[in-house]
Amino acid sequence: MAWLEPPSAPLLTESNQLQQDPNSYANTHQVRVTHVQLDLTVDFSSKTLKGHVVLTAVAQVDGVTEIVLDSNHLEIDSVSVDGAAAPFVLATAHPVYGRALHITLVSPLSASSSAAVTVAYSTTAACLAAQWLDPAQTVGKQFPYLFTQCQPIYARTLLPVMDTPYVKLTYDAVVRVPRHLRALMSAVPVVEVEEGGLKVCKFKQAIAIPSYLIAIAVGNIEGKRVGPRTTVWSEPEVVEAAAWEFADTEKFIKIGEELLTPYVWGVYDILVLPSSFPYGGMENPCLTFVTPSLLAGDRSLVDVVAHEAAHSWMGNLVTSSNWENFWLNEGFTVCIERKIMGAMHGQHARHFSAIIGEKALKESVEHFEKTGHPEYSCLCPRLANVDPDDVFSSVPYEKGFHLLFYLEELLGGSSVFDHVETFSHRSVTTQEFKDNLYSFFKRQHGDEKVKLLDTVDWDSWFNKPGMPPVKNTFDRTLATACDALAARWLSNVSADESTLRTLFHASDLADFTSPQKVVFLELLLDSASPLPVPVLDVMEQIYGFKALKNCEERSRWCEVSLKAERESVFPDVVEFVTTMGRMKYVRPLYRGLARCKAGKALAQETFTKHRAFYHPICAAIVEKDIMGL
């Protein structure tokens, strides 16, 4: 939602364009946090984390008299600077951005000098970063579970911090948990000991990261080594299946190194979270979080890990300066993900993935048009007084990829250029990306390539809503069979059951990969009119769609059925959205159900009844999606 009232604490001015983050209160033009020391106790009974954080703040200019941190729904107990109590003020709360924490420096800082700021605090029940699961919500049903999701602006609900991608920091952490549980973080584990009936877990992240990549998970977690840099973690009940599914992870990392630069993070572990995790994956350094929806049993969905592994360079090492430049994280990552897929499965697979992504992009653009916010489909949307989560979609991923693919085709060179080499360990803007692109091609190829760059309609790419201004062409080798089968069904929608059973057979899909099945279903979904319900009934029986286990295929089949208002699928949709909290599936299925005449009340009742199952981020977004329909 866009808030009409301005934030209660001032944001940075136009004179600080490079530092400006419209979604943060931090005074990064004056001072920056470079290191964080966390000391937290996890209390499952109160569902809070309590302790303190020590932030190393380094002045960027002379005469710094205050440090402004982001906070949201935190109980601040005390603040000290270099060991002495310090005055502090919490500004009036903004409904999205929270409260600016103003800390007065009794002795002003000169440029390059630093101060150690200690804040004693605890989280509250309104902490949007954390989801606390009761034992019944886990696979094992015996122990509680906690995990956090700080992207985009929820680190401030976990700790007081400069919650902007512009600031990158290292961190150490001490986390105290019940002794029968294990803590993991987006860092390298250092030691694990028992003290006073608690398990004390220590971590170190020596590479500077933005605050949104700070992550914690606590639960009954076991691990199994699957490669020289990778342990797969999960609840004990699924660890063997998870380890088997992700056994090839090292291949993704090695190809990433061949395409880019050496992997710098030391370990690349994977944590399979409970089913309420709202995303396919989250690229937390050293510990990628993934959804259990990837456990298809045939490794057909593990390319999500290729995406998250690519983030080790794009997003984690080179980071967008703020959420208006988010495409620099995701567009580049999708580009590298598809190059990894091309290296493993051939260029046809790379292009086929782009075809699937283009469909997702079109759906996002249409959704924003229908909801009255076409501006959210800009590659660089303006986010002043806007919740970044309201703009979350496939646009930065797929429109960003389309720009890079277009540049690659135009310039005849790698779409990565020297992006990583130039910007590693930095946060960058779209303008810096463009300037570096010109500089690189001027240096490498002279004026010829610069003239080609001058033909690019940069303003339309960056600032205009809708689909990309240039239509890219992708190899459709793997799409041909999908096109043909979909066309056959669409040309026989008036046929009776007997005729359909003569024309179509289970063997139609025998040689289809999972992505091909998805594209076939998306072609049906994209047809001008929904398929008649009797035709869908026959299709379900012939192809066995009632028993689909692959979440990508199952969700698309449900969408096709909902478009036709096929009420027999309603129970499966409800079962799906109440057992799998990944927003990629939950949002379109709830919206599809709510648009059915007989489904609107069911969608709203189902969401209300099961709201506690969803991560707070997911719950807030789905509520906006369906309650106003």
Disulfide bonds with the S-S distance in Angstrom:
none
